[in-house]
């Protein structure tokens, strides 16, 4: 732990140097393996490597925490690759008989809460008329430009 509150993390091989991690810059939960190198570090999540069940649980939690970001990045990549959508066209993205997303060519997007990346990857995109642009009120709203920008900034 450094004086400014950041962490210096050694790489596996000394010749590779180290990585500096500013915890204040981390927007997602982070877990550390024990024993911790510094008594000043009090992570919200830690585990012992020899307890594989705890490590597995933390990996599952990480997957849940990152799921919304994964969905948005994947959808941003798909929209970027497809080129401009026809402004008057609406797409209903569905899988297993459920509406997963609404993508309006004019820019609005609605995502079903709790949407998993696997559902989206296997979904069908059905072109619909402009009159089908209604996004259910329970869906999380975003825009095509925001999704594409998020994809571009992480790519």
N, C-alpha and C positions, 0 to 999 in steps of 0.2 A: 504494500500500500504506500503510495507516494504522498508527500505533504499536501498536495492539492486535492486529495481524495480519489485520484485515479489509480488504476492498477497497472502494474507492469507484469505481463505474463510471458514467461520464458517459453521459447519454442523448443521442440523436441531436441534439435541439434543446436548446440551453442553457436555454431557458425551462422545460423539464421537470425541471430539477434533476439529481439523480444517485441511484443505487441503492447502498446499502451491503450488502455480502455478507460475512457471517462464515463463512470457510471451515471452521471447526470445526463449524458447524451444517449443512453440506452432507453428506448421507449417501450420495449417489450420485457416481460419477465425473463430473468436469467438465473441459472442454477450453477452452483459450484460443487466440485467434488471435494470431499474431506480427506485428509485433514487440510484445513485452511492454512495458507502460508502466513497469514497475519491475524493476530488476535483482534485487530481493529476492524476487520471485515465482518459484517453481520448481514449475510445475504438472506433474502426472503426464502430462498430455496437452496438446500444443499443435500448431498447424498454421499453415501460411502460406496465406492466402486464394488466392493465385495458383496453388497446387497443388491443383486441384480433386479429384484422386484421393485425396489424404490427407484432405481434408474429407469426402469421400464415405465413406471407410473409417471415420472417426470417427463419422459419423452412423449407419452400420450397427452399430458397436459400441454406441453409445448405445441404439439400438433393442433390441439383445440384452439390455443391462443393465436396461432398463426393462420388458422383456416380462413378467416375473412380476408386477410392480406393475400393469401395464395389464390383465392377465388378472384379477387380484383386484378391481380397481376396477370393471371391466365387469361381472363376476359379482355384485359387491355391489350395483351399480345395478339389475341385472336382478332380483335377489332382493328388493330394497327395493320395486321397482315392482310385483312380483307379489303383495305382501301376504303374510300368514302362510301357510306351507305346512302341509298336513295332517300332523300329527306322525307318523302311522303310514305315510306315503307316502315312497317313495324314488325318486329320479330318476337314471337313467343317462343321462349326456350323452355322445353318441357322434357320430363323424363319420368317414366313409370306412372304416367297418368297425372302428374302434378306439374303445375306451372312453376318453373324455377326462377325465371327472369323475364322481364319485358325490356326489349331494346328498341327504342324509338329513334328512327333515322334522323329526327330533328335534334337529337342530343340527349334526351332523358333516358335513364336506365333505372330499373327497379330490380332488386335482388331479394329473393325469399330469405327471411331470417334463418340462420343455421345452415345455409347452403354449403354443401361439401364440394370440394374440388372434383372428386370422382363422379359425383352426380352431373356436374357441369360438363365434364369431358365426354360423358356418354350421352349427352342430351341431344335432342332433335331441335333444329332451328326451323321454325315454320314462318314464312313470310305471310303477313296479315295486312289487311287494308288499314288506312290511317284511322279509321273509326275504332280500331282495336287497341289504341294506344293507352288505354286506362291502366294505371299501375295501382295494384291493390294498396290500401292505406297501411297495411302491416309490412310492406316491403321496404327495404332500406334503399333510399334514393341516392343516386350519384349521376354523373354525366359521362358521356363518351369521351370528351376531352380530358376529364380527370383520370379516367381509367387508362387511356393511352399515355398520358403524361406520367402516371405512376409506373407503368411498364417501361417507358423510355428511360426514366431516371434510375431504375434498378437494373436495367439490362446491360 
